[in-house]
Amino acid sequence: MAAVNEIDVLLTYDELRILLFSIGCTECEGVFMPRKEFSQEEVLKAMHTMSGRGILIAENDVFIIREDIREMLEVISRPAATEQLDTGYGNQMYFAYICPDRIVVSEKYWMKKDTVRLRMYNAEDYRDWRHSLYDNR
């Protein structure tokens, strides 16, 4: 299988929604995430958890999204194209957010409730990874 550019993260749906909203994204194609209104307490708890995991970095009085995660969020929020990939193996499906220089792939992470796994590839590694999905049938 092709090597991932070392950017691989697990986020709960709530964390993903909060992060996307923080960069101005209010709609996202590809991952079913029912609309939800967050209380201030829920947002602060999620931010604290993400800070502990290194996704958010506290600087002075603000939280900053780690740069590689922010890049992923930018691709998800404004892809040039999208692609749904079905492996043919039960519920294992992937959704790709495609920009010319990088692609973010999302998949439901079955080991943890309401969690998505995000991986970012460069174009060449994505082609290799995508090809390997169908070669392993």
Secondary structure, DSSP 8 states (H G I E B T S, - for coil): -----S-EEEEEHHHHHHHHHHTT----SSS--------HHHHHHHHHHHHHTTSEEEETTEEEE-HHHHHHHHHHHS-SEEEEEE-SSTT-EEEEEE-SS-EEEEEE-TTSTTEEEEEEE-HHHHHHHHHHHHHT-
